Amino acid sequence: MAGKPILHYFNGRGRMESVRWLLAVAGVEFEEKLMNSAEEFDNLIKSEFTALKSHGKNYLVGNQMSWADIQLFEAILMVEELKSDVLSAFPKLQEFKARMGKLPNIQKFLQPGSQRKEMDPMGLEEVKKIFKDDDSLFLKHMS
């Protein structure tokens, strides 16, 4: 790979922390571009992600599928379920989605009857019941 991966996120843990861990455990040095405003986030979105344009590879990190590709692909599918034309202004993301969707194991996983879970608003209620919709529950088990 030509250069270090660049992570774009706010200055905090959030969902990016598991990516940082994954890269650290794999011994991959990375850079971070921290966002401090909504404008910076908007500019990143408008640029269609440094990763899909700049390095000329098929995947986000080099030319081999990684966890990052799966995360982006799933995020695209989830958002499209809510707003079907969300990619209309983003040709690189459209190409990425099409490329990922052609992979045989992904095609299989997207078929009805697979173990892939459908987006289910009622499922959120079930999760709340299981975790008792109580943020302190997690903290009780950690102490």
C-alpha positions in Angstrom: 0.0 0.0 0.0 1.3 3.4 -0.9 1.2 5.4 2.4 -0.6 5.2 5.6 -4.4 4.8 5.9 -6.1 8.1 6.9 -8.9 7.9 9.4 -11.5 10.8 9.3 -13.4 11.2 12.6 -14.0 13.5 15.5 -11.6 13.6 18.4 -13.1 10.8 20.4 -13.6 7.1 20.5 -17.0 6.3 19.0 -17.2 3.8 16.2 -13.7 4.6 15.0 -12.0 3.2 18.1 -12.4 -0.4 17.0 -10.8 0.6 13.7 -7.9 2.1 15.5 -7.5 -1.1 17.6 -7.7 -3.3 14.5 -5.0 -1.3 12.7 -2.8 -1.2 15.9 -3.1 -4.9 16.4 -2.3 -5.5 12.8 0.8 -3.3 13.1 -0.5 -0.8 10.5 0.5 2.8 11.1 -2.2 5.3 10.3 -2.9 9.0 10.3 -5.9 10.8 11.6 -7.7 13.8 10.2 -9.9 15.0 13.1 -13.1 16.9 12.2 -14.1 19.8 14.4 -17.1 21.1 12.6 -20.2 20.1 10.6 -18.6 22.0 7.7 -15.6 19.7 7.8 -17.8 16.7 7.8 -19.9 18.0 4.9 -16.7 18.6 2.9 -15.6 15.1 3.6 -18.9 13.7 2.3 -18.7 15.9 -0.8 -15.2 14.7 -1.5 -16.7 11.1 -1.7 -14.1 9.5 0.6 -9.8 10.1 0.1 -9.9 6.3 0.0 -12.1 5.7 -3.1 -10.5 8.3 -5.3 -6.9 8.8 -4.5 -5.2 5.4 -4.4 -6.8 3.8 -7.5 -7.4 0.5 -5.9 -10.7 -1.5 -5.7 -11.0 -1.4 -1.9 -10.6 1.2 0.8 -7.3 -0.1 2.1 -5.1 -1.4 -0.7 -6.3 -3.9 -3.2 -7.7 -6.5 -0.7 -11.1 -6.4 1.0 -11.0 -5.4 4.7 -13.3 -4.8 7.5 -13.5 -1.2 6.4 -15.0 -2.2 3.1 -17.7 -4.3 4.8 -18.5 -1.5 7.2 -18.9 1.0 4.3 -20.9 -1.4 2.2 -23.3 -2.2 5.1 -23.7 1.5 5.9 -24.6 2.2 2.3 -27.2 -0.5 2.3 -28.7 0.6 5.6 -29.0 4.3 4.4 -30.4 3.2 1.1 -33.2 1.3 2.9 -34.2 4.7 4.4 -33.5 6.8 1.3 -33.2 4.9 -1.9 -31.6 7.7 -4.0 -28.9 8.6 -1.4 -26.0 7.7 -3.7 -27.4 9.6 -6.7 -24.7 12.4 -6.4 -21.9 10.0 -5.5 -20.6 8.0 -8.5 -17.6 6.6 -6.7 -19.8 5.2 -3.9 -22.1 3.8 -6.6 -19.2 2.1 -8.2 -18.0 0.7 -4.9 -21.4 -0.6 -4.0 -21.7 -2.3 -7.4 -18.3 -3.8 -7.2 -18.9 -5.2 -3.7 -22.3 -6.4 -4.7 -20.9 -8.6 -7.5 -18.7 -10.6 -5.1 -20.2 -14.2 -5.0 -20.2 -14.5 -1.2 -21.8 -11.1 -0.8 -24.4 -11.9 -3.4 -25.2 -15.0 -1.4 -25.4 -13.1 1.9 -27.8 -10.6 0.3 -30.3 -13.3 -0.8 -33.5 -13.8 1.2 -33.1 -16.6 3.7 -29.5 -15.8 4.5 -28.4 -14.9 8.0 -28.4 -11.2 7.2 -30.8 -9.4 9.4 -33.3 -7.0 7.9 -33.7 -3.5 9.2 -36.5 -3.8 11.7 -37.7 -0.9 13.8 -39.5 -3.3 16.1 -36.2 -5.0 16.6 -35.0 -1.9 18.5 -37.8 -2.4 21.0 -36.6 -6.0 21.5 -33.1 -4.9 22.1 -34.3 -2.4 24.7 -36.1 -5.2 26.5 -33.1 -7.4 26.5 -30.8 -4.6 27.8 -33.6 -3.2 30.0 -33.2 0.2 28.2 -30.9 1.1 31.1 -27.5 2.7 30.4 -26.4 2.0 33.9 -26.8 -1.8 33.4 -23.6 -1.9 31.4 -21.8 0.1 34.1 -23.0 -2.2 36.8 -21.5 -5.2 35.1 -18.2 -3.4 34.5 -17.6 -2.6 38.2 
